[in-house]
Amino acid sequence: MHDQRQWYEVAFESGYLDVYPHRDLFAARAEVAGLVERGVGGRVLDLGCGFGRHLLALRERGLDAFGLDLSHELLRRTDPGLRGRVLRGDFRALPFRSGAFQCVLMLFSSFGYFEDDENALVLAEVRRVLASGGLVVLDLMNPVRLRATLVPESRTPRAGFELLERRRLERGGRRVVKEVVVRAQDGSERRWHEDVRLYEPYELAGLLPSAGLALARLEGDFDGRAFEPASPRQIVWARRV
């Protein structure tokens, strides 16, 4: 029977963490350090927290941080020290009271999973749970760099399996799609795909105000460098108005 679930309900299951082993607590600590130095603080919501690496780094720095994710599989992998700090839920209908947080983070390209109207709804929900003047930080792919450097196919040997990834642009280059195959030594496979909307800076300049958020600045990476076409990332800082 054909799996009727959405891609983001399938992708973040067993095996997902094998694809991104470099996305670990060590990397999260460095990223969180830069964010805190440049303004992240107070009660923080890590939206799309996965197995909680950024959430744990935030807690280590003394922040009153909570996490939310849709994946049962990733949430059950969170550190025992995060018990009572993580919740399962949908970005489009956040299970928190209005004004509950001083800051909301959406890291590792976790914004852009849906169609444009639902992505706008995510931002509206983010705005709702932010306190007046609260901060949102979106860690997005840089569309110009991604289009210029996209590798259509790669095969990577890993311990006990081979990773096959096929990448393409769709809808006039506005979405990037990645087909993933994890092939074990016994020949068994697990397959899924990822499908994320790429937002240009000029699109964000219109999208954020529509959700009641004011763009503060763009950065090119977690070290706070200026954003430019070749930047590794597109780090968006905005505030609730």
Secondary structure, DSSP 8 states (H G I E B T S, - for coil): ----S-HHHHTTSTTHHHH-TTSSHHHHHHHHHHHHHTT--SEEEEET-TTSHHHHHHHHTT-EEEEEES-HHHHTTS-GGGTTTEEE-BTTB-SS-TT-EEEEEE-SS-S--S-HHHHHHHHHHHHHHEEEEEEEEEEEE-HHHHHHH--SEEEEEETTEEEEEEEEEETTTTEEEEEEEEEETTS-EEEEEEEEE---HHHHHHHHHHTTEEEEEEESSTT--B--TT-SEEEEEEEE-
